[in-house]
Amino acid sequence: MSTISSAKVHGNPAGPARARLKKELGDFQTPPDLALAATGVLRAAGNRPARLLEPTCGKGSFLRAAAEQLGSPLEMFGIEIQPRYVEEARETLREHPPAGIDWQVRTGDIFSYDLGALPWRTSGPLLVLGNPPWITLAELGAMDSGHVPQRSNVRSVRGIDALTGDSNFDVAEYIWMRLLTELREQSPTVAMLCKTSVARRVLLLARRLRLPIAESTLWRFDAQRSFGVAADAGLFMIRLDGVGGRYDCKVYESFTAPAPVTTMGIVDGGLVADVASHRRSRFFDGRSPIEWRQGIKHDASKILELKRNEGGLWQNGLAEPVDVENDWSFPLTKGSDIYRGREPSRRVIVTQRSLGENPRVLHRMAPKLWKYLRHHEDHFARRKSSVYRSRPEFSMFGIGPYTFSPWKVAVCSLWKEPRFRVLPPMDGQPVLCDDTSYFLPCTNAEQAAIVAATLRSEPARNLLRSLVFVDAKRVVTKKLLQRIDLRAILSRDRDEIVKDATTISAEFLPSSAPDPDIEAEADSLLRQWSPAERSLPFDEPAS
């Protein structure tokens, strides 16, 4: 594997310098058994190249595997920026010279090579095989690294601005797009190890650039076992043919799986996790009639979140007893509580009623809270997120009238299985959510029960199943939730949802409460909710 820089890397660094260089280069050398397995599955898929390019060849694991698995005649060309790896790769091939295979390994940087003018000695089908760097620009920036692609280089690839709008894009994405765009006239097959989030974004970008994809496939493998990396990863293959325009990708659970578990693909300009499931639930893919909201964000949990101590008193994360005005402290449910259906066990102090309110009003409205905040102002000053820089001290986010809605239907964004929970008031106060959660504000118990029943219905589950990428850092996003057309589902399955909502309401309404009029509320909501827009454009969920 190569670096991600346009700078030269010399010598044979040792100790801390080598460790830093390894991190900067996203240097995860491919184990020989993984290289053999990946090359073997490509051969089984029908790849018989005449030429093979390894753009970041490292110690040569893929070159050796290709020589064994693909056979002759074959011309192999390896590029590697680290001279010590170049020598190791050459030595590997010299020790076991592959019969009938012409090979060369050169020192160089993938970012400075003219990929369309490589000095091939033969012609024929081209396979690009490898393992590009596993690092992002944001990580390099945090290291003050000089080993980054120049902005001009990034912009030189037509359409690559779709990537660079995100400062945290993976360098592997840039390498993918250079290979596909600069080699497209040669109709190559490009197959490389990468995170599945990279594969998704590359497929989406290929569609935006209208690259002529004939087929694409993703075979998952265990990155933790191979590289010690806790990331969902796979061997991603794209074959260009000059005329194709197929943006569906078959996904296999392993190199040995006999059939794909799903097919992800492009629908209405965006990526879905399961094309077949989405086709069945497409009618419900529109726009939510209620806006989803994210829970509160404060980045000061030790000061603002409270737990009961053994004596039953509320204390902060510093084990200090806290006595502030009750109107500024509310029950708090964490995302994990929502997922597991647990009752709130914490409270959270709020410093604003809305984003536009300056917390300084607390000096008059809540003097005990204001004194408490001033005592701990150093904690707020140390908050790292840039969102606080232009805001008044003690500011929070995710604050508005919706925050204090008496009823909510909430979901945790981090779990693979979305579970929608009703959050009723607690001791006369609304329950607040943290920023790992999203919720719909509701005005009464009947509305909350109907919304929850609609979100738990089969149409909603099928739609979410088709959209959710379970390996994403935030599995459920606001953009995804906004696509659930509650009105379309309620309109089609009204009677079933009313029945389910009646059962749900019995879970949180006391037996002494009047019977809720679920049917009347359902009809009222159908009148209030205007029909959703169809074919809503969308982007891939965050990774």
C-alpha positions, 0 to 999 in steps of 0.5 A: 500500500502506498502513501496518499501524498505527492511528497517523496518518502525516503529511507527506512525510518525507525521507531516513532518516525516509522509509526507516524509515517505508517499512520500518515500513509494509511499503511495496512499491508495486505496479508498474503492469505487475504490477497490470495482469497480476493484474487481467487474470487475475482478469477472465479468471477471471470476476470482473465486480464492481460495487464494488471496494475497495482497502484499502491503495491506496498510489499507486493502481496497482490502482485504475488497473489495475481501471479499465482491465481491469474496465470500467464500470459500477464503483464504486471505493473506495481507502483509504490512510494516507499522505497523500502517496500519497492525493494521488498516487492521486487525481492518477493517476485525475484525469489519466486519468479512467476513463469510467463509473467512480465513484471515491473515495480517502480517507485512513485506516487499514484497522485503524480503518475499519468495513469493513462500513459503507463509504459505497458509492453502489451495490450488487452484487458486491464485489471486494477487490483489493490488496497489503497490507504485507509485514512481520511483528510480530516485525520491527516489534518489533525496530524498536520501532515504534509502527505496530502493530495494538493487541492488542485490535484483533487479538483483536476478530476471532473466532478470530484467536487462532489467528494471534496465538499466533505473534508472527511472523505477517505483518500481511497475515494479519491484514488478510486475516482482517478482510476475510473475516470483516467482509465475509462477509455481502456474499459478496466476492471477495478477491484480494491479492498476498502471500507464499505462506506467508501464503496457506496460513495464511489458507486454514487459518484460513478452515477453522478459522473455517468461512468459506463459501469457494466457490473459491480460487486462487493464481497465483505471480509473481516477487517478486524481479523486482517488489519485490526480495524473495526470497520465494515469492509469488502473487496469492491469491484467495478467493471467499465465497458464503455457503454454500460450504465448499471448502478446496481451492486451485488453484495456477498457476505464473504468470499465463499458465499454462494449468492448475494445477500442483497443488491444495493443500487441507485434509485431516483439519484440516490443509493438504497441498501436493498433495491428489491425491498425498496421497489416493494415499498416505494409508494411510502418513500416520500416526505414526513408530514411532521418534521423530525428533530434531533435531541439536545446537544451540549457537550458538557455532560459532567455539568448538565446531566444529573444522576441520583446518588445513594442518598437520593439527591441529584448530582453532576458528573463531578459528584457534586450535589446540584440544586437549581430551579426545577423549571430548567431541569428535565427528565433525560432519556439516552439513545440506548434507553430508547432502544432498550425501552428503559425509563429515564434515570437522569435529568438534564439542565437546559440553558435556553428555551430556544436557539435565539435566547441568550443564556444570560437571561438566567441571571434574572430568571433562574439565579441558582442555575446562573450561579451554578453555570458561572462556577463551571464556566471553564467546562463550557469554554473547553468544548471543542465543537466549532458550532459553539464558537459564534454562540453565547456562552453556555449555549446548547443546540437542538433547543426549540418549542419541539424540545418541550413537546409533552409527548414524543415518538423517538428512535436511537440513531446508532443501532442497526435495528430502528426501534420507535418508542413513545415518550410520555410526560414524566412527573408532569414534565416532558422527557428530553432526548440526547443528540444520539436520538431523533423524535417527532413531537406530538401534542397528545397521547392519541397522536403519539400512539398513532405515530408510533403504530405507523412507524412500527407498521410493515410498510415502514419497516420494509422501507427502512430495511431498504434504506438503512446501511447498518455499517454507517456510524449513524445508522438512522439519519434525519434525512432518512426519517424524513422520507417516511410518508406517514400519511400514505401508510396511515391512509392505506392501513388505517384500521390496522394502525388504529388497532395497534395504536390502541394497544400501544396507548394502553402501555402508558395510559393509566387504567383510570384515564378515559378511553382514548379516541384513537379513531377520531385522532387518526381521521383528524391526522389524515385531514391535517397531513397533506399528501407527501411529494413523491420521488424525493431526491436524496443523498447517501446516508452519512458513514 
